[in-house]
Amino acid sequence: MANKTIEEGPSARTARENLKRIREEKDITWTVLSNMLAKEGRKIPPISIRRAEEGERRLDVDDLMALAFVLDVSPNELLLPAKDFSGVVEVTGPGERSNAEVWAWAMDGADIGSPTAGFAKGTEFYVDDNDVRNSLQQVAAVTESEAFRQAVRDAVREALADEK
């Protein structure tokens, strides 16, 4: 079988590096880890674990969840850079961010600049910075017009007249 090159993004690289680091810290061999996974219903042969750690095999979401479970770590500890909260890290999607910002996003859903950050739950609402700037410019143009100012003066006079 020919070697296939796997396109690896920053999160895949982090996950495989974390898998290897955590497995080695716990002094677990590929075979033992494979057996642990099989007992939990996720069969990944030892050679596949080695290949995943070396970037020759992709890990899917189910693999990551099962690995996190048997290694007794949170899925975030496999997916995210070390939990030292210092420095800048690269994550698929948000790109380069501070490590603390990435962990706050992963743990608490903190805003990290997602393109859907302006969506309100259950609505089609979306805020785009350019739309806001354009809207503010339009409001400024209207409120600075003499016609608008005259309409406000007339409305105020009418309201005061109604009070008398």
ChimeraX commands (.cxc) that place a marker at each C-alpha (Angstrom):
marker #1 position 0.00,0.00,0.00 radius 0.5
marker #1 position 1.41,3.40,-0.95 radius 0.5
marker #1 position 2.07,5.94,1.77 radius 0.5
marker #1 position -0.62,8.59,1.80 radius 0.5
marker #1 position 0.24,12.08,2.89 radius 0.5
marker #1 position -2.23,13.32,5.47 radius 0.5
marker #1 position -3.02,17.01,5.45 radius 0.5
marker #1 position -2.63,17.93,9.08 radius 0.5
marker #1 position -3.94,21.12,10.63 radius 0.5
marker #1 position -2.77,22.62,13.91 radius 0.5
marker #1 position -5.48,20.92,16.00 radius 0.5
marker #1 position -4.74,17.48,14.54 radius 0.5
marker #1 position -1.04,17.99,15.26 radius 0.5
marker #1 position -1.81,19.06,18.83 radius 0.5
marker #1 position -4.12,16.07,19.38 radius 0.5
marker #1 position -1.55,13.52,18.22 radius 0.5
marker #1 position 1.24,15.18,20.24 radius 0.5
marker #1 position -0.98,15.25,23.33 radius 0.5
marker #1 position -2.00,11.63,22.82 radius 0.5
marker #1 position 1.64,10.54,22.75 radius 0.5
marker #1 position 2.62,12.75,25.71 radius 0.5
marker #1 position -0.28,11.60,27.91 radius 0.5
marker #1 position 0.16,7.92,26.99 radius 0.5
marker #1 position 3.88,8.10,27.80 radius 0.5
marker #1 position 3.30,10.05,31.06 radius 0.5
marker #1 position 0.95,7.26,32.16 radius 0.5
marker #1 position 3.49,4.65,31.00 radius 0.5
marker #1 position 0.92,2.92,28.78 radius 0.5
marker #1 position 2.08,0.96,25.73 radius 0.5
marker #1 position 0.28,1.03,22.40 radius 0.5
marker #1 position -0.86,-2.56,23.03 radius 0.5
marker #1 position -2.24,-1.82,26.49 radius 0.5
marker #1 position -4.02,1.29,25.19 radius 0.5
marker #1 position -5.46,-0.71,22.31 radius 0.5
marker #1 position -6.78,-3.33,24.78 radius 0.5
marker #1 position -8.27,-0.62,27.00 radius 0.5
marker #1 position -10.08,0.87,24.00 radius 0.5
marker #1 position -11.34,-2.54,22.86 radius 0.5
marker #1 position -12.85,-3.15,26.32 radius 0.5
marker #1 position -14.80,0.07,25.88 radius 0.5
marker #1 position -16.02,-0.93,22.42 radius 0.5
marker #1 position -13.59,1.15,20.32 radius 0.5
marker #1 position -11.19,-1.18,18.53 radius 0.5
marker #1 position -8.01,0.58,17.43 radius 0.5
marker #1 position -5.06,-1.74,16.80 radius 0.5
marker #1 position -1.71,-0.83,18.42 radius 0.5
marker #1 position -0.19,-0.07,15.01 radius 0.5
marker #1 position -2.99,2.42,14.33 radius 0.5
marker #1 position -2.31,4.20,17.62 radius 0.5
marker #1 position 1.38,4.44,16.70 radius 0.5
marker #1 position 0.48,5.75,13.25 radius 0.5
marker #1 position -1.88,8.32,14.77 radius 0.5
marker #1 position 0.85,9.56,17.10 radius 0.5
marker #1 position 3.25,9.84,14.16 radius 0.5
marker #1 position 0.75,11.67,11.94 radius 0.5
marker #1 position 0.27,8.76,9.54 radius 0.5
marker #1 position -3.35,8.16,10.57 radius 0.5
marker #1 position -6.11,10.60,11.38 radius 0.5
marker #1 position -8.06,10.38,14.61 radius 0.5
marker #1 position -11.79,10.91,14.30 radius 0.5
marker #1 position -14.08,12.38,16.94 radius 0.5
marker #1 position -15.11,8.96,18.26 radius 0.5
marker #1 position -11.45,7.95,18.57 radius 0.5
marker #1 position -10.68,11.13,20.51 radius 0.5
marker #1 position -13.61,10.67,22.88 radius 0.5
marker #1 position -12.73,7.02,23.57 radius 0.5
marker #1 position -9.06,7.88,24.04 radius 0.5
marker #1 position -9.92,10.68,26.46 radius 0.5
marker #1 position -12.13,8.30,28.42 radius 0.5
marker #1 position -9.61,5.46,28.76 radius 0.5
marker #1 position -6.72,7.87,29.45 radius 0.5
marker #1 position -8.85,9.60,32.11 radius 0.5
marker #1 position -8.47,13.10,30.66 radius 0.5
marker #1 position -10.98,15.56,29.26 radius 0.5
marker #1 position -11.34,15.66,25.47 radius 0.5
marker #1 position -10.01,19.22,25.68 radius 0.5
marker #1 position -6.72,17.90,27.06 radius 0.5
marker #1 position -6.27,15.95,23.83 radius 0.5
marker #1 position -7.53,18.67,21.49 radius 0.5
marker #1 position -5.98,21.80,22.95 radius 0.5
marker #1 position -2.41,22.95,23.57 radius 0.5
marker #1 position -0.92,22.42,27.05 radius 0.5
marker #1 position -2.94,24.01,29.83 radius 0.5
marker #1 position -0.23,26.45,30.88 radius 0.5
marker #1 position -2.28,29.51,29.77 radius 0.5
marker #1 position 0.79,31.31,28.46 radius 0.5
marker #1 position 1.92,32.22,25.01 radius 0.5
marker #1 position 0.22,32.15,21.66 radius 0.5
marker #1 position -1.05,28.88,20.17 radius 0.5
marker #1 position -2.57,27.91,16.84 radius 0.5
marker #1 position -5.95,26.19,16.65 radius 0.5
marker #1 position -7.90,25.13,13.59 radius 0.5
marker #1 position -10.59,27.75,13.00 radius 0.5
marker #1 position -9.65,30.67,15.23 radius 0.5
marker #1 position -5.99,30.55,14.14 radius 0.5
marker #1 position -3.41,32.11,16.44 radius 0.5
marker #1 position -4.78,33.13,19.83 radius 0.5
marker #1 position -3.48,33.28,23.37 radius 0.5
marker #1 position -3.53,29.89,25.09 radius 0.5
marker #1 position -5.71,31.33,27.88 radius 0.5
marker #1 position -8.23,32.65,25.32 radius 0.5
marker #1 position -8.43,29.24,23.59 radius 0.5
marker #1 position -9.04,27.41,26.88 radius 0.5
marker #1 position -11.69,29.97,27.96 radius 0.5
marker #1 position -13.43,29.40,24.63 radius 0.5
marker #1 position -13.26,25.60,24.97 radius 0.5
marker #1 position -14.32,25.52,28.62 radius 0.5
marker #1 position -16.91,28.28,28.85 radius 0.5
marker #1 position -17.78,29.27,25.30 radius 0.5
marker #1 position -16.02,32.62,25.68 radius 0.5
marker #1 position -16.16,34.78,22.55 radius 0.5
marker #1 position -13.13,34.13,20.38 radius 0.5
marker #1 position -14.29,36.05,17.32 radius 0.5
marker #1 position -16.44,33.38,15.71 radius 0.5
marker #1 position -18.25,34.54,12.56 radius 0.5
marker #1 position -21.54,33.48,14.19 radius 0.5
marker #1 position -20.88,35.32,17.46 radius 0.5
marker #1 position -23.66,37.79,16.57 radius 0.5
marker #1 position -26.32,35.13,16.05 radius 0.5
marker #1 position -29.01,35.26,18.70 radius 0.5
marker #1 position -30.40,31.89,19.75 radius 0.5
marker #1 position -33.44,30.92,17.72 radius 0.5
marker #1 position -33.23,33.83,15.30 radius 0.5
marker #1 position -31.65,34.77,12.00 radius 0.5
marker #1 position -29.85,37.71,13.64 radius 0.5
marker #1 position -26.27,38.37,12.59 radius 0.5
marker #1 position -24.07,41.37,13.31 radius 0.5
marker #1 position -21.29,42.21,10.91 radius 0.5
marker #1 position -18.85,44.99,11.83 radius 0.5
marker #1 position -19.12,46.47,8.35 radius 0.5
marker #1 position -22.93,46.50,8.57 radius 0.5
marker #1 position -22.74,48.29,11.93 radius 0.5
marker #1 position -20.32,50.89,10.57 radius 0.5
marker #1 position -22.51,51.45,7.51 radius 0.5
marker #1 position -25.63,51.74,9.66 radius 0.5
marker #1 position -23.99,54.24,11.99 radius 0.5
marker #1 position -22.87,56.30,9.01 radius 0.5
marker #1 position -26.42,56.28,7.66 radius 0.5
marker #1 position -27.82,57.31,11.06 radius 0.5
marker #1 position -25.25,60.10,11.29 radius 0.5
marker #1 position -26.13,61.31,7.80 radius 0.5
marker #1 position -29.84,61.40,8.61 radius 0.5
marker #1 position -29.49,63.02,12.04 radius 0.5
marker #1 position -27.18,65.69,10.66 radius 0.5
marker #1 position -29.64,66.70,7.95 radius 0.5
marker #1 position -31.62,69.90,8.34 radius 0.5
marker #1 position -34.86,68.08,7.47 radius 0.5
marker #1 position -34.36,65.70,10.40 radius 0.5
marker #1 position -33.55,68.54,12.80 radius 0.5
marker #1 position -36.66,70.43,11.69 radius 0.5
marker #1 position -38.78,67.30,12.17 radius 0.5
marker #1 position -37.43,66.92,15.72 radius 0.5
marker #1 position -38.12,70.58,16.52 radius 0.5
marker #1 position -41.65,70.21,15.18 radius 0.5
marker #1 position -42.23,67.04,17.21 radius 0.5
marker #1 position -40.97,68.71,20.38 radius 0.5
marker #1 position -43.19,71.77,19.82 radius 0.5
marker #1 position -46.18,69.50,19.21 radius 0.5
marker #1 position -45.47,67.47,22.35 radius 0.5
marker #1 position -45.15,70.64,24.44 radius 0.5
marker #1 position -48.37,72.00,22.97 radius 0.5
marker #1 position -50.20,68.79,23.87 radius 0.5
marker #1 position -49.06,69.11,27.48 radius 0.5
marker #1 position -50.69,72.56,27.87 radius 0.5
marker link #1:1,2 radius 0.2
marker link #1:2,3 radius 0.2
marker link #1:3,4 radius 0.2
marker link #1:4,5 radius 0.2
marker link #1:5,6 radius 0.2
marker link #1:6,7 radius 0.2
marker link #1:7,8 radius 0.2
marker link #1:8,9 radius 0.2
marker link #1:9,10 radius 0.2
marker link #1:10,11 radius 0.2
marker link #1:11,12 radius 0.2
marker link #1:12,13 radius 0.2
marker link #1:13,14 radius 0.2
marker link #1:14,15 radius 0.2
marker link #1:15,16 radius 0.2
marker link #1:16,17 radius 0.2
marker link #1:17,18 radius 0.2
marker link #1:18,19 radius 0.2
marker link #1:19,20 radius 0.2
marker link #1:20,21 radius 0.2
marker link #1:21,22 radius 0.2
marker link #1:22,23 radius 0.2
marker link #1:23,24 radius 0.2
marker link #1:24,25 radius 0.2
marker link #1:25,26 radius 0.2
marker link #1:26,27 radius 0.2
marker link #1:27,28 radius 0.2
marker link #1:28,29 radius 0.2
marker link #1:29,30 radius 0.2
marker link #1:30,31 radius 0.2
marker link #1:31,32 radius 0.2
marker link #1:32,33 radius 0.2
marker link #1:33,34 radius 0.2
marker link #1:34,35 radius 0.2
marker link #1:35,36 radius 0.2
marker link #1:36,37 radius 0.2
marker link #1:37,38 radius 0.2
marker link #1:38,39 radius 0.2
marker link #1:39,40 radius 0.2
marker link #1:40,41 radius 0.2
marker link #1:41,42 radius 0.2
marker link #1:42,43 radius 0.2
marker link #1:43,44 radius 0.2
marker link #1:44,45 radius 0.2
marker link #1:45,46 radius 0.2
marker link #1:46,47 radius 0.2
marker link #1:47,48 radius 0.2
marker link #1:48,49 radius 0.2
marker link #1:49,50 radius 0.2
marker link #1:50,51 radius 0.2
marker link #1:51,52 radius 0.2
marker link #1:52,53 radius 0.2
marker link #1:53,54 radius 0.2
marker link #1:54,55 radius 0.2
marker link #1:55,56 radius 0.2
marker link #1:56,57 radius 0.2
marker link #1:57,58 radius 0.2
marker link #1:58,59 radius 0.2
marker link #1:59,60 radius 0.2
marker link #1:60,61 radius 0.2
marker link #1:61,62 radius 0.2
marker link #1:62,63 radius 0.2
marker link #1:63,64 radius 0.2
marker link #1:64,65 radius 0.2
marker link #1:65,66 radius 0.2
marker link #1:66,67 radius 0.2
marker link #1:67,68 radius 0.2
marker link #1:68,69 radius 0.2
marker link #1:69,70 radius 0.2
marker link #1:70,71 radius 0.2
marker link #1:71,72 radius 0.2
marker link #1:72,73 radius 0.2
marker link #1:73,74 radius 0.2
marker link #1:74,75 radius 0.2
marker link #1:75,76 radius 0.2
marker link #1:76,77 radius 0.2
marker link #1:77,78 radius 0.2
marker link #1:78,79 radius 0.2
marker link #1:79,80 radius 0.2
marker link #1:80,81 radius 0.2
marker link #1:81,82 radius 0.2
marker link #1:82,83 radius 0.2
marker link #1:83,84 radius 0.2
marker link #1:84,85 radius 0.2
marker link #1:85,86 radius 0.2
marker link #1:86,87 radius 0.2
marker link #1:87,88 radius 0.2
marker link #1:88,89 radius 0.2
marker link #1:89,90 radius 0.2
marker link #1:90,91 radius 0.2
marker link #1:91,92 radius 0.2
marker link #1:92,93 radius 0.2
marker link #1:93,94 radius 0.2
marker link #1:94,95 radius 0.2
marker link #1:95,96 radius 0.2
marker link #1:96,97 radius 0.2
marker link #1:97,98 radius 0.2
marker link #1:98,99 radius 0.2
marker link #1:99,100 radius 0.2
marker link #1:100,101 radius 0.2
marker link #1:101,102 radius 0.2
marker link #1:102,103 radius 0.2
marker link #1:103,104 radius 0.2
marker link #1:104,105 radius 0.2
marker link #1:105,106 radius 0.2
marker link #1:106,107 radius 0.2
marker link #1:107,108 radius 0.2
marker link #1:108,109 radius 0.2
marker link #1:109,110 radius 0.2
marker link #1:110,111 radius 0.2
marker link #1:111,112 radius 0.2
marker link #1:112,113 radius 0.2
marker link #1:113,114 radius 0.2
marker link #1:114,115 radius 0.2
marker link #1:115,116 radius 0.2
marker link #1:116,117 radius 0.2
marker link #1:117,118 radius 0.2
marker link #1:118,119 radius 0.2
marker link #1:119,120 radius 0.2
marker link #1:120,121 radius 0.2
marker link #1:121,122 radius 0.2
marker link #1:122,123 radius 0.2
marker link #1:123,124 radius 0.2
marker link #1:124,125 radius 0.2
marker link #1:125,126 radius 0.2
marker link #1:126,127 radius 0.2
marker link #1:127,128 radius 0.2
marker link #1:128,129 radius 0.2
marker link #1:129,130 radius 0.2
marker link #1:130,131 radius 0.2
marker link #1:131,132 radius 0.2
marker link #1:132,133 radius 0.2
marker link #1:133,134 radius 0.2
marker link #1:134,135 radius 0.2
marker link #1:135,136 radius 0.2
marker link #1:136,137 radius 0.2
marker link #1:137,138 radius 0.2
marker link #1:138,139 radius 0.2
marker link #1:139,140 radius 0.2
marker link #1:140,141 radius 0.2
marker link #1:141,142 radius 0.2
marker link #1:142,143 radius 0.2
marker link #1:143,144 radius 0.2
marker link #1:144,145 radius 0.2
marker link #1:145,146 radius 0.2
marker link #1:146,147 radius 0.2
marker link #1:147,148 radius 0.2
marker link #1:148,149 radius 0.2
marker link #1:149,150 radius 0.2
marker link #1:150,151 radius 0.2
marker link #1:151,152 radius 0.2
marker link #1:152,153 radius 0.2
marker link #1:153,154 radius 0.2
marker link #1:154,155 radius 0.2
marker link #1:155,156 radius 0.2
marker link #1:156,157 radius 0.2
marker link #1:157,158 radius 0.2
marker link #1:158,159 radius 0.2
marker link #1:159,160 radius 0.2
marker link #1:160,161 radius 0.2
marker link #1:161,162 radius 0.2
marker link #1:162,163 radius 0.2
marker link #1:163,164 radius 0.2
view
